[in-house]
Amino acid sequence: MADSVQGRLKVGLVIGLLAVASLLALAWVDAGVEPVRPLTAPATLPEAAR
């Protein structure tokens, strides 16, 4: 029982961190700051997001 609870907590923590990171990224783009693109991201990604 404890293992499944810990697993759920870990999954919830990861999902929560991803949600916070995505919200921060959206706020950062809305503020007009150009985020540093990963090298694997296509160059047209920021233009498509605007």
Beta strands, then each sheet from edge to edge (+ up, - down):
end
